[in-house]
Amino acid sequence: MKNVILVVALTFGFSLVSLSASAGPRGKIQRTQKRQMARIGQGVRSGELNGPETRRLVRQQARIGHMRKKANEDGQLTVGEVARIRNQQRKANRRIYRQKHDGQKRENNSQE
């Protein structure tokens, strides 16, 4: 009986360790994705991003999301997959910054 309890406890413990290890990069990738989408939304609201810029940035975020989904199909992300996704997120981060600060503003079509 003690052996059965020990085996169950060890199995449960190992599954928690592997779950927390695999959730680490995945959670960080998702948080980054969410923050980048929030930055794009803020840029639209403030007028710093115009229509074409917004479409390109949202499409880039969708590609990163698709990359993450494809990489996670087998249930875990390898070190290489995480590195590729993080690299794409860094590129997207730089692009969001450049687009928001390039001086192009959304046209205001309001009747004055």
PDB file as gemmi writes it, atoms N, CA and C in Angstrom:
CRYST1    1.000    1.000    1.000  90.00  90.00  90.00 P 1                      
ATOM      1  N   MET A   1       0.822  -1.189   0.000  1.00  0.00           N  
ATOM      2  CA  MET A   1       0.000   0.000   0.000  1.00  0.00           C  
ATOM      3  C   MET A   1       0.872   1.261   0.000  1.00  0.00           C  
ATOM      4  N   LYS A   2       1.943   1.239   0.819  1.00  0.00           N  
ATOM      5  CA  LYS A   2       2.833   2.394   0.864  1.00  0.00           C  
ATOM      6  C   LYS A   2       3.506   2.606  -0.487  1.00  0.00           C  
ATOM      7  N   ASN A   3       3.860   1.494  -1.143  1.00  0.00           N  
ATOM      8  CA  ASN A   3       4.505   1.598  -2.447  1.00  0.00           C  
ATOM      9  C   ASN A   3       3.563   2.217  -3.477  1.00  0.00           C  
ATOM     10  N   VAL A   4       2.297   1.833  -3.427  1.00  0.00           N  
ATOM     11  CA  VAL A   4       1.314   2.375  -4.372  1.00  0.00           C  
ATOM     12  C   VAL A   4       1.160   3.881  -4.147  1.00  0.00           C  
ATOM     13  N   ILE A   5       1.061   4.283  -2.889  1.00  0.00           N  
ATOM     14  CA  ILE A   5       0.925   5.706  -2.571  1.00  0.00           C  
ATOM     15  C   ILE A   5       2.172   6.464  -3.013  1.00  0.00           C  
ATOM     16  N   LEU A   6       3.340   5.872  -2.798  1.00  0.00           N  
ATOM     17  CA  LEU A   6       4.588   6.509  -3.199  1.00  0.00           C  
ATOM     18  C   LEU A   6       4.649   6.675  -4.717  1.00  0.00           C  
ATOM     19  N   VAL A   7       4.265   5.640  -5.452  1.00  0.00           N  
ATOM     20  CA  VAL A   7       4.279   5.700  -6.919  1.00  0.00           C  
ATOM     21  C   VAL A   7       3.307   6.768  -7.413  1.00  0.00           C  
ATOM     22  N   VAL A   8       2.110   6.804  -6.839  1.00  0.00           N  
ATOM     23  CA  VAL A   8       1.121   7.807  -7.249  1.00  0.00           C  
ATOM     24  C   VAL A   8       1.630   9.212  -6.932  1.00  0.00           C  
ATOM     25  N   ALA A   9       2.204   9.388  -5.754  1.00  0.00           N  
ATOM     26  CA  ALA A   9       2.724  10.702  -5.361  1.00  0.00           C  
ATOM     27  C   ALA A   9       3.864  11.139  -6.274  1.00  0.00           C  
ATOM     28  N   LEU A  10       4.774  10.222  -6.592  1.00  0.00           N  
ATOM     29  CA  LEU A  10       5.885  10.559  -7.485  1.00  0.00           C  
ATOM     30  C   LEU A  10       5.389  10.893  -8.888  1.00  0.00           C  
ATOM     31  N   THR A  11       4.444  10.111  -9.379  1.00  0.00           N  
ATOM     32  CA  THR A  11       3.890  10.369 -10.709  1.00  0.00           C  
ATOM     33  C   THR A  11       3.230  11.739 -10.746  1.00  0.00           C  
ATOM     34  N   PHE A  12       2.443  12.034  -9.720  1.00  0.00           N  
ATOM     35  CA  PHE A  12       1.776  13.329  -9.640  1.00  0.00           C  
ATOM     36  C   PHE A  12       2.804  14.457  -9.546  1.00  0.00           C  
ATOM     37  N   GLY A  13       3.833  14.255  -8.746  1.00  0.00           N  
ATOM     38  CA  GLY A  13       4.878  15.267  -8.595  1.00  0.00           C  
ATOM     39  C   GLY A  13       5.625  15.529  -9.888  1.00  0.00           C  
ATOM     40  N   PHE A  14       5.982  14.459 -10.604  1.00  0.00           N  
ATOM     41  CA  PHE A  14       6.679  14.623 -11.879  1.00  0.00           C  
ATOM     42  C   PHE A  14       5.792  15.299 -12.915  1.00  0.00           C  
ATOM     43  N   SER A  15       4.503  14.971 -12.909  1.00  0.00           N  
ATOM     44  CA  SER A  15       3.608  15.608 -13.874  1.00  0.00           C  
ATOM     45  C   SER A  15       3.479  17.101 -13.581  1.00  0.00           C  
ATOM     46  N   LEU A  16       3.468  17.485 -12.308  1.00  0.00           N  
ATOM     47  CA  LEU A  16       3.412  18.910 -11.970  1.00  0.00           C  
ATOM     48  C   LEU A  16       4.677  19.630 -12.395  1.00  0.00           C  
ATOM     49  N   VAL A  17       5.821  18.990 -12.191  1.00  0.00           N  
ATOM     50  CA  VAL A  17       7.090  19.604 -12.583  1.00  0.00           C  
ATOM     51  C   VAL A  17       7.146  19.775 -14.095  1.00  0.00           C  
ATOM     52  N   SER A  18       6.754  18.752 -14.842  1.00  0.00           N  
ATOM     53  CA  SER A  18       6.799  18.861 -16.298  1.00  0.00           C  
ATOM     54  C   SER A  18       5.766  19.857 -16.796  1.00  0.00           C  
ATOM     55  N   LEU A  19       4.610  19.920 -16.137  1.00  0.00           N  
ATOM     56  CA  LEU A  19       3.581  20.870 -16.531  1.00  0.00           C  
ATOM     57  C   LEU A  19       4.054  22.296 -16.305  1.00  0.00           C  
ATOM     58  N   SER A  20       4.654  22.553 -15.158  1.00  0.00           N  
ATOM     59  CA  SER A  20       5.117  23.914 -14.881  1.00  0.00           C  
ATOM     60  C   SER A  20       6.282  24.287 -15.787  1.00  0.00           C  
ATOM     61  N   ALA A  21       7.116  23.331 -16.129  1.00  0.00           N  
ATOM     62  CA  ALA A  21       8.245  23.619 -17.016  1.00  0.00           C  
ATOM     63  C   ALA A  21       7.760  23.942 -18.420  1.00  0.00           C  
ATOM     64  N   SER A  22       6.744  23.216 -18.886  1.00  0.00           N  
ATOM     65  CA  SER A  22       6.264  23.474 -20.238  1.00  0.00           C  
ATOM     66  C   SER A  22       5.375  24.706 -20.288  1.00  0.00           C  
ATOM     67  N   ALA A  23       4.741  25.072 -19.186  1.00  0.00           N  
ATOM     68  CA  ALA A  23       3.873  26.246 -19.173  1.00  0.00           C  
ATOM     69  C   ALA A  23       4.682  27.534 -19.120  1.00  0.00           C  
ATOM     70  N   GLY A  24       5.935  27.460 -18.712  1.00  0.00           N  
ATOM     71  CA  GLY A  24       6.758  28.652 -18.573  1.00  0.00           C  
ATOM     72  C   GLY A  24       6.896  29.448 -19.848  1.00  0.00           C  
ATOM     73  N   PRO A  25       7.548  28.911 -20.881  1.00  0.00           N  
ATOM     74  CA  PRO A  25       7.725  29.688 -22.104  1.00  0.00           C  
ATOM     75  C   PRO A  25       6.398  29.973 -22.795  1.00  0.00           C  
ATOM     76  N   ARG A  26       5.475  29.025 -22.716  1.00  0.00           N  
ATOM     77  CA  ARG A  26       4.183  29.196 -23.373  1.00  0.00           C  
ATOM     78  C   ARG A  26       3.450  30.391 -22.773  1.00  0.00           C  
ATOM     79  N   GLY A  27       3.474  30.493 -21.451  1.00  0.00           N  
ATOM     80  CA  GLY A  27       2.811  31.609 -20.788  1.00  0.00           C  
ATOM     81  C   GLY A  27       3.450  32.942 -21.130  1.00  0.00           C  
ATOM     82  N   LYS A  28       4.765  32.964 -21.197  1.00  0.00           N  
ATOM     83  CA  LYS A  28       5.476  34.202 -21.525  1.00  0.00           C  
ATOM     84  C   LYS A  28       5.188  34.618 -22.964  1.00  0.00           C  
ATOM     85  N   ILE A  29       5.136  33.656 -23.856  1.00  0.00           N  
ATOM     86  CA  ILE A  29       4.832  33.948 -25.253  1.00  0.00           C  
ATOM     87  C   ILE A  29       3.431  34.533 -25.367  1.00  0.00           C  
ATOM     88  N   GLN A  30       2.472  33.940 -24.665  1.00  0.00           N  
ATOM     89  CA  GLN A  30       1.095  34.439 -24.719  1.00  0.00           C  
ATOM     90  C   GLN A  30       0.979  35.832 -24.111  1.00  0.00           C  
ATOM     91  N   ARG A  31       1.675  36.072 -23.007  1.00  0.00           N  
ATOM     92  CA  ARG A  31       1.638  37.402 -22.387  1.00  0.00           C  
ATOM     93  C   ARG A  31       2.216  38.453 -23.323  1.00  0.00           C  
ATOM     94  N   THR A  32       3.321  38.113 -23.981  1.00  0.00           N  
ATOM     95  CA  THR A  32       3.939  39.047 -24.922  1.00  0.00           C  
ATOM     96  C   THR A  32       2.981  39.349 -26.061  1.00  0.00           C  
ATOM     97  N   GLN A  33       2.340  38.300 -26.578  1.00  0.00           N  
ATOM     98  CA  GLN A  33       1.380  38.460 -27.672  1.00  0.00           C  
ATOM     99  C   GLN A  33       0.239  39.398 -27.246  1.00  0.00           C  
ATOM    100  N   LYS A  34      -0.261  39.186 -26.051  1.00  0.00           N  
ATOM    101  CA  LYS A  34      -1.363  40.004 -25.537  1.00  0.00           C  
ATOM    102  C   LYS A  34      -0.931  41.464 -25.378  1.00  0.00           C  
ATOM    103  N   ARG A  35       0.273  41.678 -24.840  1.00  0.00           N  
ATOM    104  CA  ARG A  35       0.781  43.046 -24.661  1.00  0.00           C  
ATOM    105  C   ARG A  35       0.972  43.742 -26.002  1.00  0.00           C  
ATOM    106  N   GLN A  36       1.482  43.003 -26.988  1.00  0.00           N  
ATOM    107  CA  GLN A  36       1.699  43.615 -28.295  1.00  0.00           C  
ATOM    108  C   GLN A  36       0.371  44.003 -28.942  1.00  0.00           C  
ATOM    109  N   MET A  37      -0.645  43.158 -28.812  1.00  0.00           N  
ATOM    110  CA  MET A  37      -1.957  43.505 -29.362  1.00  0.00           C  
ATOM    111  C   MET A  37      -2.529  44.723 -28.639  1.00  0.00           C  
ATOM    112  N   ALA A  38      -2.298  44.825 -27.341  1.00  0.00           N  
ATOM    113  CA  ALA A  38      -2.768  45.996 -26.587  1.00  0.00           C  
ATOM    114  C   ALA A  38      -2.059  47.261 -27.068  1.00  0.00           C  
ATOM    115  N   ARG A  39      -0.773  47.153 -27.365  1.00  0.00           N  
ATOM    116  CA  ARG A  39      -0.022  48.308 -27.870  1.00  0.00           C  
ATOM    117  C   ARG A  39      -0.545  48.742 -29.227  1.00  0.00           C  
ATOM    118  N   ILE A  40      -0.889  47.766 -30.072  1.00  0.00           N  
ATOM    119  CA  ILE A  40      -1.451  48.095 -31.381  1.00  0.00           C  
ATOM    120  C   ILE A  40      -2.791  48.803 -31.193  1.00  0.00           C  
ATOM    121  N   GLY A  41      -3.629  48.267 -30.321  1.00  0.00           N  
ATOM    122  CA  GLY A  41      -4.924  48.893 -30.052  1.00  0.00           C  
ATOM    123  C   GLY A  41      -4.778  50.312 -29.524  1.00  0.00           C  
ATOM    124  N   GLN A  42      -3.811  50.524 -28.644  1.00  0.00           N  
ATOM    125  CA  GLN A  42      -3.570  51.862 -28.105  1.00  0.00           C  
ATOM    126  C   GLN A  42      -3.115  52.800 -29.218  1.00  0.00           C  
ATOM    127  N   GLY A  43      -2.296  52.292 -30.134  1.00  0.00           N  
ATOM    128  CA  GLY A  43      -1.837  53.108 -31.253  1.00  0.00           C  
ATOM    129  C   GLY A  43      -2.970  53.509 -32.178  1.00  0.00           C  
ATOM    130  N   VAL A  44      -3.935  52.616 -32.361  1.00  0.00           N  
ATOM    131  CA  VAL A  44      -5.102  52.929 -33.182  1.00  0.00           C  
ATOM    132  C   VAL A  44      -5.937  54.008 -32.489  1.00  0.00           C  
ATOM    133  N   ARG A  45      -6.189  53.829 -31.197  1.00  0.00           N  
ATOM    134  CA  ARG A  45      -7.010  54.798 -30.451  1.00  0.00           C  
ATOM    135  C   ARG A  45      -6.374  56.184 -30.422  1.00  0.00           C  
ATOM    136  N   SER A  46      -5.059  56.236 -30.306  1.00  0.00           N  
ATOM    137  CA  SER A  46      -4.385  57.533 -30.220  1.00  0.00           C  
ATOM    138  C   SER A  46      -4.162  58.161 -31.592  1.00  0.00           C  
ATOM    139  N   GLY A  47      -4.363  57.395 -32.653  1.00  0.00           N  
ATOM    140  CA  GLY A  47      -4.152  57.916 -34.000  1.00  0.00           C  
ATOM    141  C   GLY A  47      -2.723  57.764 -34.487  1.00  0.00           C  
ATOM    142  N   GLU A  48      -1.861  57.129 -33.700  1.00  0.00           N  
ATOM    143  CA  GLU A  48      -0.464  56.947 -34.109  1.00  0.00           C  
ATOM    144  C   GLU A  48      -0.328  55.928 -35.230  1.00  0.00           C  
ATOM    145  N   LEU A  49      -1.290  55.027 -35.356  1.00  0.00           N  
ATOM    146  CA  LEU A  49      -1.269  54.010 -36.409  1.00  0.00           C  
ATOM    147  C   LEU A  49      -2.407  54.274 -37.382  1.00  0.00           C  
ATOM    148  N   ASN A  50      -2.080  54.252 -38.675  1.00  0.00           N  
ATOM    149  CA  ASN A  50      -3.139  54.384 -39.668  1.00  0.00           C  
ATOM    150  C   ASN A  50      -3.613  52.994 -40.097  1.00  0.00           C  
ATOM    151  N   GLY A  51      -4.564  52.930 -40.991  1.00  0.00           N  
ATOM    152  CA  GLY A  51      -5.178  51.663 -41.391  1.00  0.00           C  
ATOM    153  C   GLY A  51      -4.203  50.625 -41.930  1.00  0.00           C  
ATOM    154  N   PRO A  52      -3.411  50.972 -42.957  1.00  0.00           N  
ATOM    155  CA  PRO A  52      -2.482  49.977 -43.508  1.00  0.00           C  
ATOM    156  C   PRO A  52      -1.452  49.487 -42.491  1.00  0.00           C  
ATOM    157  N   GLU A  53      -0.952  50.398 -41.664  1.00  0.00           N  
ATOM    158  CA  GLU A  53       0.013  49.989 -40.635  1.00  0.00           C  
ATOM    159  C   GLU A  53      -0.633  49.000 -39.670  1.00  0.00           C  
ATOM    160  N   THR A  54      -1.856  49.312 -39.262  1.00  0.00           N  
ATOM    161  CA  THR A  54      -2.567  48.447 -38.318  1.00  0.00           C  
ATOM    162  C   THR A  54      -2.789  47.071 -38.915  1.00  0.00           C  
ATOM    163  N   ARG A  55      -3.232  47.029 -40.166  1.00  0.00           N  
ATOM    164  CA  ARG A  55      -3.475  45.730 -40.817  1.00  0.00           C  
ATOM    165  C   ARG A  55      -2.204  44.895 -40.866  1.00  0.00           C  
ATOM    166  N   ARG A  56      -1.085  45.523 -41.228  1.00  0.00           N  
ATOM    167  CA  ARG A  56       0.182  44.780 -41.299  1.00  0.00           C  
ATOM    168  C   ARG A  56       0.596  44.252 -39.930  1.00  0.00           C  
ATOM    169  N   LEU A  57       0.457  45.087 -38.902  1.00  0.00           N  
ATOM    170  CA  LEU A  57       0.862  44.661 -37.559  1.00  0.00           C  
ATOM    171  C   LEU A  57      -0.033  43.544 -37.033  1.00  0.00           C  
ATOM    172  N   VAL A  58      -1.335  43.648 -37.276  1.00  0.00           N  
ATOM    173  CA  VAL A  58      -2.260  42.601 -36.817  1.00  0.00           C  
ATOM    174  C   VAL A  58      -1.991  41.306 -37.571  1.00  0.00           C  
ATOM    175  N   ARG A  59      -1.709  41.404 -38.863  1.00  0.00           N  
ATOM    176  CA  ARG A  59      -1.389  40.210 -39.652  1.00  0.00           C  
ATOM    177  C   ARG A  59      -0.111  39.553 -39.137  1.00  0.00           C  
ATOM    178  N   GLN A  60       0.872  40.360 -38.773  1.00  0.00           N  
ATOM    179  CA  GLN A  60       2.117  39.826 -38.220  1.00  0.00           C  
ATOM    180  C   GLN A  60       1.839  39.097 -36.903  1.00  0.00           C  
ATOM    181  N   GLN A  61       0.980  39.661 -36.062  1.00  0.00           N  
ATOM    182  CA  GLN A  61       0.619  39.004 -34.807  1.00  0.00           C  
ATOM    183  C   GLN A  61      -0.105  37.686 -35.076  1.00  0.00           C  
ATOM    184  N   ALA A  62      -0.954  37.664 -36.096  1.00  0.00           N  
ATOM    185  CA  ALA A  62      -1.666  36.430 -36.443  1.00  0.00           C  
ATOM    186  C   ALA A  62      -0.684  35.350 -36.891  1.00  0.00           C  
ATOM    187  N   ARG A  63       0.332  35.745 -37.666  1.00  0.00           N  
ATOM    188  CA  ARG A  63       1.343  34.768 -38.103  1.00  0.00           C  
ATOM    189  C   ARG A  63       2.102  34.198 -36.910  1.00  0.00           C  
ATOM    190  N   ILE A  64       2.425  35.043 -35.948  1.00  0.00           N  
ATOM    191  CA  ILE A  64       3.128  34.569 -34.754  1.00  0.00           C  
ATOM    192  C   ILE A  64       2.228  33.616 -33.977  1.00  0.00           C  
ATOM    193  N   GLY A  65       0.951  33.958 -33.863  1.00  0.00           N  
ATOM    194  CA  GLY A  65       0.000  33.079 -33.175  1.00  0.00           C  
ATOM    195  C   GLY A  65      -0.128  31.736 -33.867  1.00  0.00           C  
ATOM    196  N   HIS A  66      -0.141  31.758 -35.190  1.00  0.00           N  
ATOM    197  CA  HIS A  66      -0.215  30.510 -35.957  1.00  0.00           C  
ATOM    198  C   HIS A  66       1.057  29.686 -35.756  1.00  0.00           C  
ATOM    199  N   MET A  67       2.191  30.365 -35.732  1.00  0.00           N  
ATOM    200  CA  MET A  67       3.471  29.688 -35.486  1.00  0.00           C  
ATOM    201  C   MET A  67       3.457  28.984 -34.136  1.00  0.00           C  
ATOM    202  N   ARG A  68       2.952  29.703 -33.124  1.00  0.00           N  
ATOM    203  CA  ARG A  68       2.877  29.148 -31.772  1.00  0.00           C  
ATOM    204  C   ARG A  68       1.946  27.943 -31.740  1.00  0.00           C  
ATOM    205  N   LYS A  69       0.808  28.053 -32.417  1.00  0.00           N  
ATOM    206  CA  LYS A  69      -0.160  26.955 -32.438  1.00  0.00           C  
ATOM    207  C   LYS A  69       0.433  25.722 -33.120  1.00  0.00           C  
ATOM    208  N   LYS A  70       1.098  25.921 -34.250  1.00  0.00           N  
ATOM    209  CA  LYS A  70       1.711  24.795 -34.971  1.00  0.00           C  
ATOM    210  C   LYS A  70       2.821  24.157 -34.140  1.00  0.00           C  
ATOM    211  N   ALA A  71       3.613  24.978 -33.467  1.00  0.00           N  
ATOM    212  CA  ALA A  71       4.716  24.450 -32.662  1.00  0.00           C  
ATOM    213  C   ALA A  71       4.195  23.669 -31.467  1.00  0.00           C  
ATOM    214  N   ASN A  72       3.021  24.021 -30.986  1.00  0.00           N  
ATOM    215  CA  ASN A  72       2.469  23.404 -29.783  1.00  0.00           C  
ATOM    216  C   ASN A  72       1.575  22.203 -30.096  1.00  0.00           C  
ATOM    217  N   GLU A  73       1.443  21.826 -31.356  1.00  0.00           N  
ATOM    218  CA  GLU A  73       0.565  20.718 -31.726  1.00  0.00           C  
ATOM    219  C   GLU A  73       0.965  19.406 -31.064  1.00  0.00           C  
ATOM    220  N   ASP A  74       2.246  19.200 -30.846  1.00  0.00           N  
ATOM    221  CA  ASP A  74       2.693  17.947 -30.232  1.00  0.00           C  
ATOM    222  C   ASP A  74       2.633  18.003 -28.710  1.00  0.00           C  
ATOM    223  N   GLY A  75       2.146  19.107 -28.154  1.00  0.00           N  
ATOM    224  CA  GLY A  75       1.967  19.197 -26.713  1.00  0.00           C  
ATOM    225  C   GLY A  75       3.099  19.863 -25.963  1.00  0.00           C  
ATOM    226  N   GLN A  76       4.183  20.154 -26.632  1.00  0.00           N  
ATOM    227  CA  GLN A  76       5.288  20.834 -25.950  1.00  0.00           C  
ATOM    228  C   GLN A  76       6.052  21.688 -26.945  1.00  0.00           C  
ATOM    229  N   LEU A  77       6.684  22.701 -26.422  1.00  0.00           N  
ATOM    230  CA  LEU A  77       7.507  23.576 -27.241  1.00  0.00           C  
ATOM    231  C   LEU A  77       8.971  23.239 -27.000  1.00  0.00           C  
ATOM    232  N   THR A  78       9.701  23.001 -28.075  1.00  0.00           N  
ATOM    233  CA  THR A  78      11.127  22.737 -27.932  1.00  0.00           C  
ATOM    234  C   THR A  78      11.859  24.060 -27.740  1.00  0.00           C  
ATOM    235  N   VAL A  79      13.100  23.972 -27.353  1.00  0.00           N  
ATOM    236  CA  VAL A  79      13.916  25.167 -27.155  1.00  0.00           C  
ATOM    237  C   VAL A  79      14.030  25.942 -28.467  1.00  0.00           C  
ATOM    238  N   GLY A  80      14.202  25.232 -29.564  1.00  0.00           N  
ATOM    239  CA  GLY A  80      14.305  25.884 -30.871  1.00  0.00           C  
ATOM    240  C   GLY A  80      13.021  26.585 -31.274  1.00  0.00           C  
ATOM    241  N   GLU A  81      11.878  25.940 -31.006  1.00  0.00           N  
ATOM    242  CA  GLU A  81      10.591  26.548 -31.338  1.00  0.00           C  
ATOM    243  C   GLU A  81      10.368  27.819 -30.524  1.00  0.00           C  
ATOM    244  N   VAL A  82      10.683  27.746 -29.247  1.00  0.00           N  
ATOM    245  CA  VAL A  82      10.533  28.923 -28.381  1.00  0.00           C  
ATOM    246  C   VAL A  82      11.437  30.043 -28.884  1.00  0.00           C  
ATOM    247  N   ALA A  83      12.664  29.709 -29.261  1.00  0.00           N  
ATOM    248  CA  ALA A  83      13.610  30.718 -29.742  1.00  0.00           C  
ATOM    249  C   ALA A  83      13.098  31.381 -31.017  1.00  0.00           C  
ATOM    250  N   ARG A  84      12.557  30.588 -31.949  1.00  0.00           N  
ATOM    251  CA  ARG A  84      12.030  31.150 -33.195  1.00  0.00           C  
ATOM    252  C   ARG A  84      10.840  32.072 -32.929  1.00  0.00           C  
ATOM    253  N   ILE A  85       9.945  31.636 -32.055  1.00  0.00           N  
ATOM    254  CA  ILE A  85       8.764  32.449 -31.750  1.00  0.00           C  
ATOM    255  C   ILE A  85       9.177  33.738 -31.048  1.00  0.00           C  
ATOM    256  N   ARG A  86      10.078  33.641 -30.076  1.00  0.00           N  
ATOM    257  CA  ARG A  86      10.534  34.836 -29.357  1.00  0.00           C  
ATOM    258  C   ARG A  86      11.242  35.804 -30.312  1.00  0.00           C  
ATOM    259  N   ASN A  87      12.008  35.266 -31.271  1.00  0.00           N  
ATOM    260  CA  ASN A  87      12.676  36.110 -32.255  1.00  0.00           C  
ATOM    261  C   ASN A  87      11.643  36.875 -33.086  1.00  0.00           C  
ATOM    262  N   GLN A  88      10.591  36.189 -33.517  1.00  0.00           N  
ATOM    263  CA  GLN A  88       9.534  36.850 -34.280  1.00  0.00           C  
ATOM    264  C   GLN A  88       8.822  37.905 -33.430  1.00  0.00           C  
ATOM    265  N   GLN A  89       8.641  37.608 -32.147  1.00  0.00           N  
ATOM    266  CA  GLN A  89       8.002  38.587 -31.265  1.00  0.00           C  
ATOM    267  C   GLN A  89       8.883  39.820 -31.075  1.00  0.00           C  
ATOM    268  N   ARG A  90      10.186  39.622 -30.997  1.00  0.00           N  
ATOM    269  CA  ARG A  90      11.093  40.774 -30.875  1.00  0.00           C  
ATOM    270  C   ARG A  90      11.030  41.637 -32.136  1.00  0.00           C  
ATOM    271  N   LYS A  91      10.991  40.980 -33.306  1.00  0.00           N  
ATOM    272  CA  LYS A  91      10.863  41.730 -34.560  1.00  0.00           C  
ATOM    273  C   LYS A  91       9.557  42.513 -34.585  1.00  0.00           C  
ATOM    274  N   ALA A  92       8.481  41.871 -34.145  1.00  0.00           N  
ATOM    275  CA  ALA A  92       7.178  42.540 -34.113  1.00  0.00           C  
ATOM    276  C   ALA A  92       7.210  43.722 -33.152  1.00  0.00           C  
ATOM    277  N   ASN A  93       7.873  43.559 -32.027  1.00  0.00           N  
ATOM    278  CA  ASN A  93       7.979  44.635 -31.046  1.00  0.00           C  
ATOM    279  C   ASN A  93       8.666  45.855 -31.658  1.00  0.00           C  
ATOM    280  N   ARG A  94       9.760  45.617 -32.363  1.00  0.00           N  
ATOM    281  CA  ARG A  94      10.475  46.722 -33.008  1.00  0.00           C  
ATOM    282  C   ARG A  94       9.613  47.375 -34.084  1.00  0.00           C  
ATOM    283  N   ARG A  95       8.889  46.552 -34.825  1.00  0.00           N  
ATOM    284  CA  ARG A  95       8.049  47.092 -35.895  1.00  0.00           C  
ATOM    285  C   ARG A  95       6.909  47.934 -35.321  1.00  0.00           C  
ATOM    286  N   ILE A  96       6.308  47.480 -34.225  1.00  0.00           N  
ATOM    287  CA  ILE A  96       5.244  48.259 -33.584  1.00  0.00           C  
ATOM    288  C   ILE A  96       5.798  49.617 -33.161  1.00  0.00           C  
ATOM    289  N   TYR A  97       6.957  49.613 -32.538  1.00  0.00           N  
ATOM    290  CA  TYR A  97       7.562  50.871 -32.095  1.00  0.00           C  
ATOM    291  C   TYR A  97       7.804  51.798 -33.286  1.00  0.00           C  
ATOM    292  N   ARG A  98       8.426  51.256 -34.342  1.00  0.00           N  
ATOM    293  CA  ARG A  98       8.739  52.085 -35.512  1.00  0.00           C  
ATOM    294  C   ARG A  98       7.477  52.659 -36.144  1.00  0.00           C  
ATOM    295  N   GLN A  99       6.447  51.839 -36.276  1.00  0.00           N  
ATOM    296  CA  GLN A  99       5.217  52.304 -36.908  1.00  0.00           C  
ATOM    297  C   GLN A  99       4.511  53.360 -36.056  1.00  0.00           C  
ATOM    298  N   LYS A 100       4.565  53.196 -34.747  1.00  0.00           N  
ATOM    299  CA  LYS A 100       3.903  54.174 -33.878  1.00  0.00           C  
ATOM    300  C   LYS A 100       4.642  55.507 -33.848  1.00  0.00           C  
ATOM    301  N   HIS A 101       5.935  55.497 -34.125  1.00  0.00           N  
ATOM    302  CA  HIS A 101       6.736  56.710 -34.010  1.00  0.00           C  
ATOM    303  C   HIS A 101       7.230  57.236 -35.358  1.00  0.00           C  
ATOM    304  N   ASP A 102       6.644  56.785 -36.456  1.00  0.00           N  
ATOM    305  CA  ASP A 102       7.129  57.213 -37.765  1.00  0.00           C  
ATOM    306  C   ASP A 102       6.517  58.524 -38.244  1.00  0.00           C  
ATOM    307  N   GLY A 103       5.652  59.117 -37.466  1.00  0.00           N  
ATOM    308  CA  GLY A 103       5.090  60.413 -37.832  1.00  0.00           C  
ATOM    309  C   GLY A 103       3.855  60.334 -38.708  1.00  0.00           C  
ATOM    310  N   GLN A 104       3.534  59.159 -39.228  1.00  0.00           N  
ATOM    311  CA  GLN A 104       2.309  59.012 -40.011  1.00  0.00           C  
ATOM    312  C   GLN A 104       1.143  58.908 -39.042  1.00  0.00           C  
ATOM    313  N   LYS A 105       0.137  59.704 -39.282  1.00  0.00           N  
ATOM    314  CA  LYS A 105      -1.032  59.702 -38.406  1.00  0.00           C  
ATOM    315  C   LYS A 105      -2.250  59.226 -39.184  1.00  0.00           C  
ATOM    316  N   ARG A 106      -3.217  58.746 -38.438  1.00  0.00           N  
ATOM    317  CA  ARG A 106      -4.480  58.346 -39.048  1.00  0.00           C  
ATOM    318  C   ARG A 106      -5.181  59.616 -39.514  1.00  0.00           C  
ATOM    319  N   GLU A 107      -5.778  59.545 -40.706  1.00  0.00           N  
ATOM    320  CA  GLU A 107      -6.538  60.688 -41.203  1.00  0.00           C  
ATOM    321  C   GLU A 107      -7.826  60.793 -40.424  1.00  0.00           C  
ATOM    322  N   ASN A 108      -8.142  61.990 -40.019  1.00  0.00           N  
ATOM    323  CA  ASN A 108      -9.375  62.221 -39.283  1.00  0.00           C  
ATOM    324  C   ASN A 108     -10.431  62.689 -40.275  1.00  0.00           C  
ATOM    325  N   ASN A 109     -11.432  61.863 -40.521  1.00  0.00           N  
ATOM    326  CA  ASN A 109     -12.454  62.162 -41.521  1.00  0.00           C  
ATOM    327  C   ASN A 109     -13.683  62.828 -40.922  1.00  0.00           C  
ATOM    328  N   SER A 110     -13.559  63.407 -39.759  1.00  0.00           N  
ATOM    329  CA  SER A 110     -14.726  64.035 -39.138  1.00  0.00           C  
ATOM    330  C   SER A 110     -15.049  65.345 -39.850  1.00  0.00           C  
ATOM    331  N   GLN A 111     -16.329  65.660 -39.940  1.00  0.00           N  
ATOM    332  CA  GLN A 111     -16.787  66.898 -40.571  1.00  0.00           C  
ATOM    333  C   GLN A 111     -16.668  68.038 -39.566  1.00  0.00           C  
ATOM    334  N   GLU A 112     -15.919  69.070 -39.904  1.00  0.00           N  
ATOM    335  CA  GLU A 112     -15.758  70.193 -38.978  1.00  0.00           C  
ATOM    336  C   GLU A 112     -16.447  71.412 -39.500  1.00  0.00           C  
TER     337      GLU A 112                                                      
END                                                                             
